[in-house]
């Protein structure tokens, strides 16, 4: 028997994400035990657990710094040709001044447009989004002013400093020819960042505070409470690592957005899963929880089943978080930032979608309803199936994008179809249950 061929090498190593998780864990422990640290070291600081929004944001610094450090010092990502950087022969500053000024103008105009969109979109000034707007408002001066030295420094070593941001600036200034395709590339990339950064920032504090405050000792013998705590922890890790990914889309880390998904169907499929366009919320079109209840309600009193169900849900959430951690510095929706072939992506092309949907089916048990209505049970089950179909749609639109962009992804896609543990098995199952169409025979 011939050995199974290895998948193409991954553009991100497992170490990057692991470094981020370790950095995050150190900060979480520091925040949780801060009163003891203050007392032991005799610090002149409030001896209170640090669980506020500022502590949650600081966690991004710890996890992000660990990942950046690992990527630069161990993986040496800054030396990869895919960065588009040639460190060996920096240009004199005078040769790039005009290019850099044009690019800065393009970036400033882009950020101004995003700020205007935030201003007029009413949902950004309600609920959890208010926190995101406050953070972005505070960060705006640093972003605008910091862009100046950063762009001048980077343009000196870029192989092609006239990138998509430059083309957008050139279009605005009108002094040099510009490429509409590059302007579109720039617009789509920043549309992704503008939309998802606000959402991700808005959900950073909640999960962090929950994990910091949980009393671990009190839940060790309670499957529901322990499962809830571990699930909250996994989701907190997912949010923190993903947020870092959205923030560090820069070329020196080889984490730039190479292309954003250009297909309208991909954007529709993705946006209906996030506010304000979400269709899965309470009372929305794809709400599958009408007169429903969570798993703990249906299994109460069944201790063995509660432990089994809690373990399964924790496992699925861990796979979901692992899928994000595997991206390291490159997590982002609707973008191509390199190819992952390791971690959970060695078993299925879409581990996050698969685990997330399996979690929803196990957690909600949509075929059981508190009303006892068969209509409600059928409706909830069908609607959750439609939700899963939306994620299948998302997966297909993402594959359509990546198959066009990267020969390595095409190789990975083909390898998974034949050798991926889950993907290959599902493919064989689909072939087995799909009736074969009769082949027309040529007339004699």
C-alpha positions as CSV (number, residue, x, y, z in Angstrom):
1,X,0.0,0.0,0.0
2,X,1.4,3.4,-1.0
3,X,1.8,6.1,1.7
4,X,-0.8,8.9,1.7
5,X,0.7,12.0,0.1
6,X,1.2,15.0,2.4
7,X,-0.9,18.1,1.8
8,X,0.8,21.3,0.4
9,X,2.8,23.2,3.1
10,X,0.7,25.7,5.1
11,X,1.5,29.4,4.9
12,X,1.0,29.7,8.6
13,X,2.6,27.4,11.2
14,X,0.8,26.1,14.3
15,X,3.3,28.0,16.5
16,X,2.0,31.4,15.7
17,X,-1.5,30.8,17.0
18,X,-0.2,28.8,19.9
19,X,2.0,31.8,20.9
20,X,-1.1,34.0,20.8
21,X,-3.0,31.7,23.1
22,X,-0.1,31.6,25.6
23,X,0.1,35.3,25.6
24,X,-3.6,35.6,26.1
25,X,-3.6,33.1,28.9
26,X,-0.8,35.0,30.8
27,X,-2.9,38.2,30.6
28,X,-6.1,36.4,31.7
29,X,-4.3,35.0,34.7
30,X,-2.8,38.4,35.5
31,X,-6.3,40.0,35.4
32,X,-7.9,37.3,37.5
33,X,-5.3,37.3,40.2
34,X,-4.5,41.0,40.1
35,X,-5.6,41.6,43.8
36,X,-3.2,38.9,45.0
37,X,-0.4,40.4,42.7
38,X,-1.0,43.9,44.1
39,X,-0.9,42.6,47.7
40,X,2.2,40.4,47.2
41,X,4.3,43.0,45.5
42,X,3.0,45.9,47.5
43,X,1.9,47.9,44.5
44,X,0.1,51.2,44.8
45,X,-2.8,50.1,42.6
46,X,-6.4,49.1,43.2
47,X,-6.6,45.5,44.4
48,X,-9.5,44.6,42.1
49,X,-9.9,42.0,39.4
50,X,-9.3,43.6,36.0
51,X,-12.4,42.6,34.0
52,X,-13.3,45.9,32.3
53,X,-13.3,46.8,28.6
54,X,-9.8,48.3,28.8
55,X,-8.4,45.0,30.2
56,X,-10.1,43.1,27.4
57,X,-8.4,45.4,24.8
58,X,-5.1,45.0,26.6
59,X,-5.4,41.3,26.0
60,X,-5.2,42.0,22.3
61,X,-1.7,43.5,22.9
62,X,-0.5,40.4,24.8
63,X,-1.8,37.8,22.3
64,X,-0.9,40.0,19.3
65,X,2.6,40.7,20.5
66,X,3.2,37.0,21.1
67,X,2.1,36.1,17.6
68,X,4.0,38.9,16.0
69,X,7.1,38.0,17.9
70,X,6.9,34.4,16.9
71,X,6.1,35.2,13.3
72,X,9.1,37.5,13.0
73,X,11.7,35.7,15.1
74,X,10.9,32.1,14.4
75,X,9.0,32.0,11.1
76,X,10.8,35.1,9.7
77,X,7.7,36.0,7.7
78,X,9.1,39.4,6.9
79,X,11.7,37.8,4.6
80,X,9.1,35.9,2.4
81,X,8.8,37.0,-1.2
82,X,5.1,37.1,-0.8
83,X,5.4,40.2,1.3
84,X,6.4,42.2,-1.8
85,X,9.3,43.6,0.2
86,X,13.0,43.7,-0.7
87,X,14.9,44.7,2.5
88,X,18.3,44.5,0.8
89,X,18.1,47.7,-1.2
90,X,16.0,50.4,0.3
91,X,15.4,53.4,-2.0
92,X,16.4,56.9,-1.0
93,X,13.5,58.8,0.6
94,X,13.4,61.4,-2.2
95,X,12.5,58.7,-4.7
96,X,9.3,57.6,-2.9
97,X,8.0,60.9,-1.4
98,X,5.5,61.6,-4.2
99,X,4.3,57.9,-4.2
100,X,4.0,57.9,-0.4
101,X,2.1,61.2,-0.3
102,X,-0.4,59.9,-2.9
103,X,-0.8,56.7,-0.9
104,X,-1.3,58.5,2.4
105,X,-4.0,60.7,0.7
106,X,-5.7,57.5,-0.5
107,X,-5.6,55.9,3.0
108,X,-6.8,59.1,4.8
109,X,-9.7,59.4,2.3
110,X,-10.5,55.7,2.9
111,X,-10.6,56.1,6.6
112,X,-12.7,59.3,6.4
113,X,-15.2,57.4,4.3
114,X,-15.4,54.6,6.8
115,X,-15.8,57.1,9.6
116,X,-18.6,58.8,7.6
117,X,-20.3,55.4,7.2
118,X,-20.1,54.8,10.9
119,X,-21.5,58.2,11.6
120,X,-24.7,57.8,9.4
121,X,-25.3,54.2,10.2
122,X,-27.6,54.3,13.3
123,X,-26.9,50.8,14.5
124,X,-23.3,51.8,15.3
125,X,-24.5,54.0,18.1
126,X,-26.6,51.5,19.9
127,X,-25.8,48.7,22.4
128,X,-22.4,47.0,22.2
129,X,-21.4,49.0,19.1
130,X,-21.1,52.2,21.2
131,X,-18.0,50.7,22.8
132,X,-16.5,50.0,19.4
133,X,-17.1,53.6,18.2
134,X,-15.5,55.0,21.3
135,X,-12.4,52.8,20.7
136,X,-12.2,53.7,17.1
137,X,-12.6,57.4,17.9
138,X,-9.7,57.3,20.3
139,X,-7.6,55.3,17.8
140,X,-8.3,57.6,14.8
141,X,-5.6,60.3,15.6
142,X,-2.9,57.6,16.1
143,X,-3.9,55.9,12.9
144,X,-3.9,59.0,10.8
145,X,-0.6,60.4,12.1
146,X,1.1,57.0,12.4
147,X,0.4,56.3,8.8
148,X,2.9,59.0,7.7
149,X,6.1,57.6,9.0
150,X,4.9,54.0,8.4
151,X,4.2,54.6,4.7
152,X,7.4,56.5,4.1
153,X,9.4,53.7,5.7
154,X,7.5,50.9,3.9
155,X,7.6,52.5,0.5
156,X,11.4,52.6,0.5
157,X,11.5,48.7,0.6
158,X,8.4,47.7,-1.3
159,X,9.1,46.1,-4.7
160,X,6.1,47.9,-6.1
161,X,5.1,50.8,-3.9
162,X,2.3,51.7,-6.3
163,X,-0.1,49.3,-4.7
164,X,-3.9,49.4,-4.4
165,X,-3.9,52.2,-1.9
166,X,-1.7,54.3,-4.2
167,X,-4.1,53.7,-7.1
168,X,-7.0,55.0,-5.0
169,X,-5.0,58.1,-4.0
170,X,-4.0,58.6,-7.6
171,X,-7.7,58.5,-8.6
172,X,-8.5,61.2,-6.1
173,X,-5.6,63.4,-6.9
174,X,-5.9,62.9,-10.7
175,X,-2.3,63.6,-11.7
176,X,-1.3,60.1,-12.7
177,X,-2.9,57.1,-14.5
178,X,-4.6,54.7,-12.1
179,X,-6.1,51.2,-12.5
180,X,-9.8,50.7,-11.7
181,X,-9.2,47.1,-10.8
182,X,-6.7,48.1,-8.2
183,X,-9.1,50.7,-6.8
184,X,-11.8,48.0,-6.5
185,X,-9.3,45.7,-4.8
186,X,-8.5,48.5,-2.3
187,X,-12.2,49.3,-1.7
188,X,-13.2,45.7,-1.1
189,X,-10.3,45.1,1.3
190,X,-11.2,48.1,3.4
191,X,-14.9,47.4,3.3
192,X,-14.1,44.1,5.0
193,X,-12.0,45.7,7.6
194,X,-14.4,48.6,8.3
195,X,-17.4,46.3,8.7
196,X,-15.8,43.4,10.7
197,X,-13.5,45.5,12.9
198,X,-16.4,47.4,14.4
199,X,-18.3,44.2,15.0
200,X,-15.3,42.3,16.5
201,X,-14.3,45.2,18.8
202,X,-17.9,45.4,20.0
203,X,-17.9,41.8,21.3
204,X,-14.4,41.8,22.8
205,X,-15.3,42.9,26.4
206,X,-18.3,40.6,27.1
207,X,-16.6,37.2,26.8
208,X,-13.5,38.4,28.5
209,X,-15.3,39.6,31.6
210,X,-17.3,36.3,31.8
211,X,-14.1,34.2,31.8
212,X,-12.3,36.4,34.3
213,X,-15.1,36.3,36.8
214,X,-16.1,32.6,36.6
215,X,-15.6,30.6,39.8
216,X,-13.8,27.5,38.5
217,X,-14.0,25.7,41.9
218,X,-17.7,25.8,42.0
219,X,-18.4,24.3,38.6
220,X,-16.1,21.2,38.6
221,X,-19.0,18.8,39.6
222,X,-21.7,20.5,37.5
223,X,-21.6,19.5,33.8
224,X,-23.8,22.4,32.7
225,X,-21.8,25.1,34.5
226,X,-18.4,23.6,33.6
227,X,-19.5,23.1,30.0
228,X,-20.7,26.8,29.9
229,X,-17.4,28.0,31.3
230,X,-15.3,26.1,28.9
231,X,-17.4,27.1,26.0
232,X,-17.2,30.8,27.0
233,X,-13.4,30.4,27.3
234,X,-13.2,29.0,23.8
235,X,-15.3,31.7,22.3
236,X,-13.2,34.3,24.1
237,X,-10.0,32.8,22.6
238,X,-11.7,32.9,19.2
239,X,-12.7,36.5,19.4
240,X,-9.3,37.7,20.7
241,X,-7.2,35.9,18.1
242,X,-9.6,36.9,15.3
243,X,-9.5,40.5,16.4
244,X,-5.7,40.5,16.2
245,X,-6.0,39.1,12.7
246,X,-8.2,42.0,11.5
247,X,-5.8,44.6,13.0
248,X,-2.5,43.4,11.6
249,X,-3.2,43.2,7.9
250,X,0.3,44.5,7.0
251,X,2.9,43.4,4.5
252,X,6.0,43.2,6.8
253,X,4.1,40.4,8.6
254,X,3.1,38.8,5.3
255,X,-0.4,39.2,6.7
256,X,-1.7,41.6,4.1
257,X,-5.1,41.2,2.4
258,X,-4.0,39.9,-1.0
259,X,-7.6,40.1,-2.3
260,X,-11.0,40.4,-0.9
261,X,-13.8,38.2,-2.2
262,X,-15.1,39.8,-5.4
263,X,-18.3,37.8,-5.7
264,X,-21.6,39.4,-4.6
265,X,-23.0,36.0,-3.5
266,X,-20.1,35.6,-1.0
267,X,-20.9,39.0,0.5
268,X,-24.6,38.3,0.8
269,X,-24.0,34.8,2.3
270,X,-21.5,36.3,4.9
271,X,-23.4,39.5,5.8
272,X,-26.7,37.8,6.7
273,X,-24.8,36.1,9.5
274,X,-23.8,39.4,11.2
275,X,-25.6,42.4,12.5
276,X,-27.3,44.5,11.4
277,X,-28.1,42.2,8.4
278,X,-28.3,39.0,10.5
279,X,-31.3,36.8,9.8
280,X,-30.7,34.3,12.6
281,X,-31.6,36.6,15.6
282,X,-34.6,36.4,17.8
283,X,-37.8,36.7,15.7
284,X,-35.8,37.0,12.5
285,X,-36.4,35.0,9.3
286,X,-34.0,32.3,10.2
287,X,-34.7,32.1,14.0
288,X,-34.8,28.4,14.8
289,X,-35.4,28.8,18.5
290,X,-39.2,29.6,18.6
291,X,-40.7,27.9,21.7
292,X,-37.4,26.0,22.0
293,X,-34.9,25.4,24.8
294,X,-31.3,24.6,25.2
295,X,-29.8,21.2,25.8
296,X,-29.6,21.5,29.6
297,X,-33.4,21.9,29.8
298,X,-34.1,18.8,27.9
299,X,-31.5,16.6,29.6
300,X,-32.0,17.9,33.2
301,X,-31.9,15.0,35.7
302,X,-29.9,12.8,33.3
303,X,-26.4,13.3,34.8
304,X,-24.6,10.9,32.4
305,X,-26.2,12.5,29.3
306,X,-25.5,16.0,30.6
307,X,-21.8,15.1,30.9
308,X,-21.8,13.5,27.5
309,X,-23.6,16.5,25.9
310,X,-21.4,19.0,27.7
311,X,-18.2,17.2,26.5
312,X,-19.5,17.1,22.9
313,X,-20.3,20.8,22.9
314,X,-17.0,21.7,24.5
315,X,-15.2,19.6,21.9
316,X,-17.0,21.3,19.0
317,X,-16.3,24.8,20.4
318,X,-12.7,23.9,20.8
319,X,-12.5,22.8,17.2
320,X,-14.1,26.2,16.3
321,X,-11.6,28.1,18.3
322,X,-8.7,25.9,17.0
323,X,-9.8,26.8,13.4
324,X,-9.4,30.5,14.3
325,X,-6.1,30.0,16.2
326,X,-4.7,28.1,13.2
327,X,-4.9,31.3,11.1
328,X,-2.4,33.0,13.5
329,X,-2.2,36.6,12.3
330,X,-4.3,36.1,9.1
331,X,-7.8,35.6,10.3
332,X,-10.4,37.6,8.3
333,X,-13.7,37.0,6.7
334,X,-14.1,37.3,2.9
335,X,-10.4,37.6,2.2
336,X,-7.5,35.7,0.7
337,X,-4.4,36.0,3.0
338,X,-2.6,32.8,2.3
339,X,-3.4,29.1,2.4
340,X,-3.9,27.0,5.6
341,X,-3.4,23.2,5.3
342,X,-2.5,22.2,8.9
343,X,-4.4,22.0,12.1
344,X,-8.1,21.3,11.7
345,X,-7.8,22.2,8.0
346,X,-6.0,18.9,7.5
347,X,-9.3,17.1,8.1
348,X,-11.9,19.4,6.4
349,X,-11.7,22.6,4.4
350,X,-14.2,24.3,6.6
351,X,-13.7,23.2,10.2
352,X,-15.2,26.3,11.8
353,X,-18.4,26.1,9.8
354,X,-18.7,22.4,10.4
355,X,-18.1,22.5,14.1
356,X,-20.3,25.7,14.5
357,X,-23.3,24.1,12.8
358,X,-22.9,20.8,14.6
359,X,-22.8,22.8,17.9
360,X,-26.1,24.5,17.1
361,X,-27.8,21.2,16.3
362,X,-26.6,19.6,19.5
363,X,-27.2,22.7,21.7
364,X,-30.7,23.7,20.5
365,X,-32.2,20.3,19.7
366,X,-34.7,22.1,17.3
367,X,-37.0,19.1,17.0
368,X,-38.0,19.5,20.7
369,X,-40.2,22.4,21.7
370,X,-41.6,23.7,25.0
371,X,-45.0,24.2,23.4
372,X,-45.3,20.5,22.4
373,X,-46.3,21.7,18.9
374,X,-45.3,19.5,16.0
375,X,-45.6,22.5,13.8
376,X,-43.0,24.4,15.9
377,X,-40.7,21.3,15.9
378,X,-40.9,20.9,12.1
379,X,-40.4,24.7,11.6
380,X,-37.4,25.0,13.9
381,X,-35.8,21.9,12.4
382,X,-36.3,23.1,8.8
383,X,-35.1,26.6,9.6
384,X,-31.9,25.3,11.3
385,X,-31.3,23.2,8.2
386,X,-31.6,26.4,6.2
387,X,-29.1,28.1,8.5
388,X,-26.7,25.2,7.9
389,X,-27.3,25.6,4.2
390,X,-26.3,29.3,4.4
391,X,-22.9,28.2,5.8
392,X,-22.6,25.6,3.1
393,X,-23.2,28.5,0.7
394,X,-20.6,30.6,2.4
395,X,-18.1,27.7,2.1
396,X,-18.7,27.3,-1.6
397,X,-18.3,31.0,-2.3
398,X,-15.1,31.2,-0.4
399,X,-13.7,28.2,-2.3
400,X,-14.7,29.9,-5.6
401,X,-12.6,32.9,-4.6
402,X,-9.6,30.9,-3.4
403,X,-9.5,28.5,-6.3
404,X,-9.1,31.5,-8.6
405,X,-6.4,33.1,-6.6
406,X,-3.9,30.5,-5.6
407,X,-2.5,27.4,-7.3
408,X,-1.5,26.1,-3.8
409,X,-5.2,26.3,-2.8
410,X,-6.2,24.3,-5.9
411,X,-3.7,21.7,-4.9
412,X,-4.9,21.6,-1.3
413,X,-8.6,21.5,-2.5
414,X,-7.8,18.4,-4.6
415,X,-5.8,16.8,-1.8
416,X,-8.6,17.2,0.6
417,X,-11.1,15.7,-1.8
418,X,-9.1,12.5,-1.9
419,X,-7.3,12.4,1.5
420,X,-9.0,14.8,4.0
421,X,-10.5,12.6,6.7
422,X,-13.8,14.4,6.9
423,X,-14.0,16.0,3.4
424,X,-13.1,12.8,1.6
425,X,-15.6,10.8,3.7
426,X,-18.4,13.3,3.0
427,X,-17.6,13.2,-0.7
428,X,-17.8,9.4,-0.8
429,X,-21.1,9.5,1.1
430,X,-22.5,12.1,-1.3
431,X,-21.6,10.0,-4.2
432,X,-23.1,6.9,-2.6
433,X,-26.5,8.6,-1.9
434,X,-26.7,10.6,-5.1
435,X,-28.4,8.7,-7.9
436,X,-26.4,8.4,-11.0
437,X,-27.8,10.0,-14.0
438,X,-28.2,7.8,-17.0
439,X,-25.7,8.4,-19.8
440,X,-27.2,8.9,-23.2
441,X,-26.0,6.2,-25.6
442,X,-25.1,7.2,-29.1
443,X,-27.6,6.1,-31.8
444,X,-26.5,3.1,-33.7
